[in-house]
Amino acid sequence: MVSPVSDHPAGGLSSPSSAGQLLLTGLAGLGLLSMTAWLLVRREPLVDHERPPPATIRFSLDINTAAAAELSQLPGIGPTMARRIVAHRQQHGPFPNIAAIARVSGIGPVTLEQIRPFIRPIAPQPDRGS
């Protein structure tokens, strides 16, 4: 008994015809042209992995409860000024409003405006009757 012989070397699979190959090549070329045009036309810069954008962390703190270590993270406030804020708070009680922070020696209008965005609004103090 003789087994049937296939004309296809891969057992029935055939390569695309010349017209099919030409069509696939044309579609791939059209895709590359489209991608190139899109990259040239777009207004946004591509991501630069060598120099990522600077990270910004937004935080806020309660000036009436923050420790010196937290206060020293505010712009224009170093460890010494942070200790002064804590000492002022301990001697005179909590700050009634954000502007009252300027009563601390060394904090002027410029520093107050630098730290204002990072301070949570001060809640009114509850009346603690006896």
Secondary structure as GFF3:
##gff-version 3
##sequence-region A 1 130
A	DSSP	alpha_helix	18	41	.	.	.	ID=ss1
A	DSSP	alpha_helix	68	71	.	.	.	ID=ss2
A	DSSP	alpha_helix	79	92	.	.	.	ID=ss3
A	DSSP	three_ten_helix	98	103	.	.	.	ID=ss4
A	DSSP	alpha_helix	109	115	.	.	.	ID=ss5
A	DSSP	three_ten_helix	116	118	.	.	.	ID=ss6
###
